[in-house]
Amino acid sequence: MKLLLIEDEASLVSELKKQFERLGYVVDTATNASDGQWLWNEYAYDAVLLDLGLPGVSGLELLQARRKAGDNTPVVILTARNAWHERVQGLNAGADDYLGKPFYFEELLARVQALLRRKHSNPDTGLGHLRAGAVTLDTNSRELHYQGQTHRLTGTEFRLLKLLMSQPGTVYSKQAILERIADQHYDRDPNVVEVYVRRLRKILGPEHIETRRGQGYCFKPLEENTRQGHD
């Protein structure tokens, strides 16, 4: 899952980025509305964490502009402005949730996961275990469980498989995959995607990750006995 964090408090940005990336999320960051607007326009995000008290253009103005443009990306507002009427103002502007500072990371994580569960059809997304057919992905430990074996994945392998498993049957182009599993500083050569698909296929076999020629890749949630029937 890919998040955009728009926040001007450097220490908070550093801590949140570290915590989310430890769990396998990709996090892009911006410290002002202008940079945040550019990233939001340029890349696809699963959710946005938005501070209201940004320098220059406020987070509230940025959110109103994005909603007016038709963007429906889930947004969690992070702010020290925690009076009831400010919460109402933020929600009326189009925020999906509101969290006052200071807060515990665990509460923010739970709110983000709740938004992602509503956004994606797979009910296990973000709950610790993601299941599709005979494949189980532990989203806390980055471990893949398949055919009685456990495989520890690298960060990029984990993010790629989590993306594909979250929407089985959905075809993702190489560019769409890079936009979702890579942060703003990552090498965006599409051939990188092929490398990581090959790595995952060595574990799962080729039938779980299907290549759609000229389109991209999709995950096929086959049951274990289905695969054995084709051996």
Salt bridges, closest charged atoms under 4 A:
GLU7 OE1 - LYS101 NZ 2.82
GLU15 OE1 - LYS18 NZ 3.37
GLU21 OE2 - LYS17 NZ 2.80
ASP28 OD2 - LYS2 NZ 3.80
ASP46 OD1 - LYS119 NZ 3.67
ASP46 OD1 - HIS120 NE2 3.28
ASP51 OD1 - LYS101 NZ 3.42
ASP71 OD2 - ARG66 NH2 2.80
ASP71 OD1 - ARG67 NH1 3.83
ASP96 OD2 - ARG67 NH2 3.09
ASP97 OD1 - ARG111 NH1 2.68
GLU107 OE2 - ARG111 NH2 2.77
ASP138 OD2 - HIS129 NE2 3.47
GLU157 OE2 - ARG199 NH1 3.67
GLU194 OE2 - LYS174 NZ 2.19
GLU207 OE2 - ARG227 NE 2.46
GLU210 OE2 - ARG212 NE 2.67
GLU210 OE1 - LYS220 NZ 3.58
